[in-house]
């Protein structure tokens, strides 16, 4: 039965499993008999046998062609995550399923090596990860992202990494090796400085201070690193942008970017429910601010506008960001990763240290 009065679930961003928009199925989790609440769901890992390891992007407002996602679904559980609806293509829900039913590409490194070994591959930068975080908690145990980075280092193929997790520093040896060939850039996404807000909004990410620490450790080892103030949530986190940029610069970041929160498909309802649970006094302010930059809607899918929004309030954010990055000398050099050191690996041969 659908639970009308939903309570937050400790350690999860969503508190419900809305119906899959393609199949119309609602998958509920049973209530605990003693507490009457939904228990935190254990993560289940499901093998992903996708044939192609690289996903090709043809969106005109995304500056890369290939992405590598070792995982589909993400334990981080960020309530605002624009990738939640992708789980519906797999027959799951964009809610709790997205956080607890993780598709795993166990053979990602093997397939990546085969891709690089093929004479058809023309080296170019690949983004890890264009959809879900490659350093989400289960990576600590499975090390699939690390095995892929070993292949990148072996082939010296450039890679860009986007993450919210301090775990990226575990692989600093491989990142440092890639940095010697100007073949890596790491971006830490930081949404808020407020620990309590982060705990309920992005429940299984690294706390903000740990992400700044990751920037510092990467920069100290000569690894190109930047910050993504993403997503900015109008009426909730937009006022924090200048301080996030300053702290990231002080930690060693040389580049900065931002996006405004995107709420496609069922994410809109999940986000509204989350606001009602945690910030009922701010709910309407936040939703109205989002509508202000989305032509009166909670989501606009138009290319380019979908990331930055439009209108007066979006322009204020854009101007503030430009002023702050200029003041802090961020983005003052072009980022261009190199492919000139690429070397084709032997297919099926393991990396030797």
C-alpha positions in Angstrom: 0.0 0.0 0.0 1.2 3.5 -0.8 2.2 5.3 2.3 0.5 8.7 2.3 2.4 10.1 5.3 6.0 9.6 4.4 8.8 10.1 6.9 12.5 10.6 6.1 14.5 7.4 6.1 17.9 7.7 7.8 20.8 7.5 5.4 18.6 7.9 2.3 17.6 10.9 0.3 14.2 9.7 -0.9 11.6 8.3 1.4 9.4 6.6 -1.2 9.4 4.7 -4.5 7.2 6.6 -6.9 5.7 4.6 -9.8 7.9 3.9 -12.8 6.7 6.3 -15.5 7.0 3.7 -18.2 5.5 0.7 -16.4 3.2 2.4 -13.9 4.4 0.1 -11.1 4.7 1.3 -7.5 7.2 -0.7 -5.5 6.7 -0.1 -1.7 9.0 -1.2 1.1 7.4 -2.8 4.1 7.2 -0.9 7.4 9.0 -2.0 10.4 6.6 -3.8 12.7 8.0 -2.2 15.9 8.6 1.4 14.8 5.9 1.7 12.1 8.6 3.4 9.9 10.3 2.3 6.7 13.8 0.9 7.5 16.8 2.0 5.7 17.2 -0.2 2.6 20.2 -2.3 2.2 22.1 -1.8 -1.1 21.7 -4.6 -3.6 24.2 -5.0 -6.4 23.1 -6.2 -9.8 25.5 -7.2 -12.6 25.2 -4.8 -15.6 26.1 -6.6 -18.8 25.8 -3.6 -21.1 27.9 -4.3 -24.2 29.4 -0.9 -24.6 31.4 0.5 -21.7 31.4 4.1 -23.1 28.3 6.1 -23.5 28.2 8.6 -26.4 26.8 12.0 -25.8 25.4 14.2 -28.6 23.9 17.0 -26.5 25.1 20.4 -27.8 25.5 21.9 -24.3 27.7 19.1 -22.8 31.4 19.6 -23.6 32.5 16.0 -24.0 31.6 13.1 -26.3 32.2 10.0 -24.2 31.3 9.2 -20.6 32.2 6.1 -18.6 29.8 5.1 -15.8 31.0 2.1 -13.8 27.7 2.2 -11.9 24.1 2.9 -12.7 22.2 4.2 -9.7 24.0 5.9 -6.8 24.3 5.2 -3.1 25.0 8.9 -2.4 21.2 9.4 -2.5 21.2 13.1 -3.4 17.6 14.1 -3.4 18.0 16.5 -6.3 19.9 14.2 -8.6 18.9 14.7 -12.3 20.0 11.1 -13.0 17.3 9.5 -10.9 14.9 9.0 -13.9 17.5 7.0 -15.8 16.7 4.1 -13.4 13.2 3.9 -14.8 14.7 2.7 -18.1 15.9 -0.3 -16.1 12.5 -1.1 -14.7 13.2 0.5 -11.3 11.9 3.6 -9.5 13.6 7.0 -9.4 13.2 7.0 -5.6 14.6 4.5 -3.2 15.5 2.1 -5.9 17.9 4.6 -7.5 19.8 4.7 -4.2 19.7 1.0 -3.2 19.6 -1.0 -6.5 22.9 -0.4 -8.0 23.8 -1.8 -11.5 27.5 -2.7 -11.5 29.7 -3.0 -14.6 32.1 -5.6 -13.2 34.0 -5.9 -16.4 34.3 -2.2 -17.2 38.1 -2.1 -17.1 38.4 -5.1 -19.4 36.1 -3.5 -21.9 37.8 -0.2 -21.6 41.2 -1.8 -22.4 39.7 -3.5 -25.4 38.3 -0.1 -26.6 41.7 1.5 -26.2 43.5 -1.4 -27.9 41.3 -1.2 -31.0 42.8 0.7 -33.9 39.4 2.3 -34.3 39.9 4.3 -31.1 41.1 7.8 -31.6 42.2 9.1 -28.2 40.1 11.9 -26.7 39.1 12.9 -23.1 36.5 10.7 -21.4 34.5 11.8 -18.5 34.0 9.7 -15.3 31.2 9.9 -14.7 28.6 11.7 -16.8 25.7 10.3 -14.8 26.4 8.7 -11.4 29.3 9.1 -9.1 32.3 6.8 -9.9 33.4 7.1 -6.2 30.1 6.3 -4.5 30.5 4.2 -1.3 30.4 0.8 -2.9 33.5 1.7 -4.9 35.6 1.4 -1.7 34.9 -2.4 -1.8 34.6 -3.1 -5.5 37.4 -0.9 -6.9 36.0 -0.9 -10.4 36.7 2.8 -10.9 40.3 2.2 -9.8 40.7 -0.6 -12.2 39.5 1.7 -15.0 41.9 4.4 -13.9 44.7 1.8 -14.2 43.7 1.4 -17.8 43.6 5.1 -18.4 47.1 5.4 -16.9 48.4 2.5 -18.9 47.1 4.0 -22.1 47.7 7.6 -21.1 44.3 8.5 -22.3 43.0 11.7 -20.8 40.2 11.5 -18.3 38.0 14.0 -16.4 36.5 13.0 -13.1 33.5 14.5 -11.3 32.8 13.3 -7.8 31.4 14.3 -4.4 33.5 11.8 -2.5 36.8 12.1 -0.7 37.5 8.5 -1.8 39.0 9.9 -5.0 42.1 10.6 -3.0 42.6 6.8 -2.6 43.7 6.7 -6.3 46.0 9.7 -6.1 48.9 7.5 -7.3 47.2 6.9 -10.6 46.0 10.4 -10.9 49.5 11.8 -10.3 50.8 9.5 -13.0 48.2 10.8 -15.4 49.0 14.3 -14.4 52.6 14.0 -15.7 51.1 13.6 -19.1 48.5 16.4 -18.6 45.9 13.7 -18.9 43.6 14.2 -15.9 41.4 16.8 -14.3 39.3 16.2 -11.2 36.2 18.2 -10.2 34.8 18.1 -6.7 31.1 19.0 -6.6 30.2 21.0 -3.5 26.6 22.1 -2.9 26.7 23.5 0.6 28.9 24.3 3.6 26.2 23.3 6.0 26.9 19.9 7.5 23.4 19.4 8.6 21.9 20.3 5.3 24.4 18.1 3.5 23.5 15.2 5.8 19.8 15.2 4.7 20.2 16.4 1.1 23.2 14.2 0.1 23.1 11.6 2.8 26.0 9.3 1.8 28.4 11.8 0.2 31.5 13.0 1.9 30.9 15.9 4.2 31.8 19.4 2.7 35.0 19.7 4.7 36.2 16.4 3.4 35.6 17.5 -0.2 37.7 20.6 0.4 40.4 18.4 1.9 40.3 16.3 -1.3 40.9 19.4 -3.4 43.9 20.3 -1.2 45.4 16.8 -1.4 45.0 16.6 -5.1 46.4 20.1 -5.7 49.4 19.4 -3.5 50.3 16.4 -5.7 50.2 18.5 -8.9 46.8 17.2 -10.1 44.6 19.7 -11.9 41.5 20.2 -9.8 38.4 22.3 -9.8 35.2 22.9 -8.0 31.6 22.5 -9.3 29.1 24.5 -7.2 26.4 22.2 -8.2 23.6 22.3 -8.0 22.8 25.7 -6.8 19.3 25.5 -5.2 17.7 29.0 -5.3 16.4 30.0 -1.9 18.3 27.3 -0.1 22.0 27.3 -1.1 22.6 30.2 -3.6 23.9 32.5 -0.8 26.8 30.1 -0.2 28.3 30.3 -3.6 30.9 33.0 -2.9 32.3 31.3 0.2 32.4 27.9 -1.5 34.4 29.4 -4.4 36.8 31.1 -2.0 37.4 28.0 0.1 38.0 25.9 -3.0 40.5 28.4 -4.3 42.3 28.5 -1.0 42.4 24.7 -1.1 44.1 24.7 -4.5 41.3 24.7 -7.1 42.1 26.5 -10.3 38.8 26.1 -12.1 35.1 26.5 -11.1 31.7 25.9 -12.7 28.1 25.8 -11.5 24.7 24.5 -12.5 21.3 25.3 -11.2 19.2 22.5 -9.8 17.4 20.4 -12.5 14.3 18.4 -11.5 13.2 16.2 -14.5 10.3 13.9 -14.4 9.7 12.3 -11.0 12.5 14.2 -9.3 10.2 17.2 -9.0 7.8 15.3 -6.7 10.6 13.7 -4.7 12.2 17.1 -4.2 8.9 18.7 -3.1 8.3 15.9 -0.7 11.8 16.3 0.7 11.3 20.1 1.2 8.1 19.4 3.1 9.9 16.9 5.4 13.0 19.0 6.1 12.2 22.7 5.3 8.5 23.2 5.3 9.0 26.9 6.1 11.1 27.4 3.0 9.3 25.1 0.6 7.3 27.6 -1.3 10.1 30.1 -1.5 12.5 27.5 -3.0 9.9 26.2 -5.4 8.9 29.7 -6.5 12.5 30.7 -7.0 13.0 27.6 -9.2 9.9 28.5 -11.2 11.3 32.0 -11.7 14.2 30.7 -13.6 12.3 27.9 -15.4 9.6 29.9 -17.2 7.1 29.2 -14.4 7.8 25.5 -14.3 10.0 23.3 -12.1 11.9 22.0 -15.0 12.9 23.2 -18.5 14.6 20.7 -20.8 15.9 23.2 -23.4 19.5 22.9 -24.2 21.8 25.4 -22.5 19.0 27.0 -20.5 18.5 23.8 -18.5 21.9 24.2 -16.7 21.8 28.0 -16.0 18.2 28.9 -16.2 16.9 32.2 -17.5 15.3 35.4 -16.2 16.4 38.0 -13.7 17.3 35.7 -10.8 19.3 33.4 -13.1 21.1 36.5 -14.4 21.9 37.5 -10.8 23.5 34.2 -10.1 25.4 34.3 -13.4 26.8 37.7 -12.7 27.7 36.9 -9.1 29.6 33.8 -10.3 31.5 35.7 -13.0 32.5 38.4 -10.5 33.7 35.9 -7.9 35.6 33.7 -10.2 37.4 36.7 -11.7 38.1 38.1 -8.2 39.6 34.7 -7.2 41.6 34.2 -10.4 39.7 31.0 -11.2 39.3 29.9 -14.8 42.0 32.2 -16.0 43.8 29.5 -18.0 42.2 27.2 -20.6 41.9 23.6 -19.6 43.0 21.4 -22.4 44.0 17.8 -21.6 46.6 16.2 -23.9 46.3 13.1 -26.0 49.8 13.2 -27.5 51.2 10.6 -25.0 48.5 8.0 -25.7 49.9 4.5 -26.2 47.7 1.6 -27.3 47.6 -1.1 -24.6 47.7 -4.8 -25.4 44.2 -6.2 -25.2 43.7 -8.6 -22.3 47.1 -7.8 -20.7 47.0 -6.6 -17.1 48.8 -3.4 -16.1 52.2 -4.1 -14.6 53.6 -1.9 -11.8 
